[in-house]
Amino acid sequence: MNQEVPTKTVTFSETMLRQVEEVCQRYPTRMATLLPVLHLAQEEHGWLSGEVLDAVADLLGLPRAHVRSTASFYLFFRTTPQGRHLIMLCDNLTCMLHGAESLLEYLSRKLDIPKGGTTPDGRFTLIPMECIGGCDTPPAMLVDKDFHGNLTPELVDEILKKYA
């Protein structure tokens, strides 16, 4: 018995569609627009579900498999539901040598979640990140798109208060 399973229809706002059109005008091919359009879709929907990825593929006229594999390759794209704020703590060598491992443990205890976890209230998701380009101010983290360096537990506490 072959039954079709209904899928959720994803729609994009008029604002996002205008932004996509602007992006498409700046790049020579639809393939080149994929990363910025994925960022727009994630910003609008909070994360990139399979349905959102398929809608992006259809919007750009790209193979769904290519869009899905691109989204799963880059750590900045969230393909599972996550907290309102994404904390990405650098765990590269320079940051580790300056205490990132103990900060990761501190954040995990403070938020009462494991690395990769999301707080029960949906406020934060904590993930280690290979490199965020902050080798001159280690240890470093991103909260959403905001960079923070020279971290200490006290500074982390102050930073997290801003994301209430």
N, C-alpha and C positions, 0 to 999 in steps of 0.2 A: 504494500500500500504506500503510495507516494503522495504525501500531503505537504503543501507549502506551509511553512511557518511564517506568520506575519511578522514583519520587522517594524520597529519604531521609525517613523518618518522624521528625519532631522531637517530643521529649517534654519536658515541663517537670517539674521536681521538685515534690514535695508542698509544700515550703517556698515555692517561687515561686508556686504556685497559691493558697496561703493569702494571700500578699502581694497577688496580683492581686485576690482577693476583697475584701481590706481596701481597696485602691485603689478598686474599683468601688463600695464603700459610701460613699466620701467625695465622689464626683462624681455630678452629676445624670444624665449620659448616658455610654454606652460610648465615644462619640467623644472625650469629655473625658478619658477614662482612657488614651488612646493613648500620650502621651508618657511618663508614668511606667511604663507596662507595657513600652514599648520599652526603657527604661533597665533594668528588671528582666531582660528577656530578654537584653540585651547583657551584663549582669553575669553571668548564668548561663552563657551560651554563648561569651562572649569577643568575639563580633562578630555582626552580623545578616545571616546568609546569606539567600538567597531562601526557603529552606525554613523558616527561623526566622520570617521576616516573614509568610509564609503561615500558619504556625501561630498567630502572634499575631492575625492577621486572623480566623482561624477561631475562636480562643478568645474574641475580643471580638465576633464577629458583624459585622465591618466589611468593606467591600470591600477585596480584596487590593491593588488599584491605589492606593487611598488610603493604606494602611499603607506600601506600598513608596515612594510619592512623599513621604510625611512623613519616613520614615527617610533618604531621599536628600537632603532639603532641609537638615536640621540637621547641622552639622559634628561635633557630639558623638556622633552615631551612626556606627559603623564598619560599612560594608557590604562591606568586604574584610578578609581576615585581616590582623591587625596584631600588633605586638609586645605582650609582657605589659604594658609600660608605654608610655603614649602621652604624648609630649612635645609640647605645643602652645605654641609661642613666638609671642607677640603681634607682629604686623607692622603694626600701625596706626601712624598718624602720630606720636603721642607716643612710643611705644616706639622707632620708627625714628630719631627725633631724638636718642634717648638710647643708640643703639648696638645695636639689635636686629638690624640687618642683619649686622654683624660677628659677633654672637653666633650667628646662624643659620649663618654660614660656619664659625665655630669648632666648633659642635656637629656639623655635617656632616663636618668633618675628623676630629674626635675619635671619632665613632661610625663613620666611614668609610662613610657612606651619603648619598645625595642627599636633599634635602627631599622628603618623602612616602615615603621609603624605610624599610625595616626592617632592623635589624642581622641578620647571618647566624645569630646564636644565638637570634633571636626575642625578645630582651630589650626593645628600644626601637623605636618608630616615631616619626619626627620630622616634624611638620607645622607650617607657619606658620598662624597663626590671626588672623583680622581684628581681633578685639578680645576681650579676656578680662576687661575691667573693671578693669585695674590702672593707670590713667592717673596715679594719685598716687604710684606706685612703679615707674616705668619704668626699664629694660626689664623685662618680666614674662613669666612662663611658667606653665603648668600642667603638672604631671606627674601623670597620671591626674586626680584631683580636688583635688590639693594645689597651692595657689597659692604662687608664689615671685616676689618683686619685688626691685628694686634690684640686678639681676644684673650680675655680672662673670664673666669666664672662670673665675676661681678659685672663686667661689661656685657656679657651675654644676658644677664638678668635685666639690665637697663634696656638693651636692644629689644628683648621680647615684650617688654611693657608697651612698646610703640605699636605692637601688632594685636592689640586687644580686640 
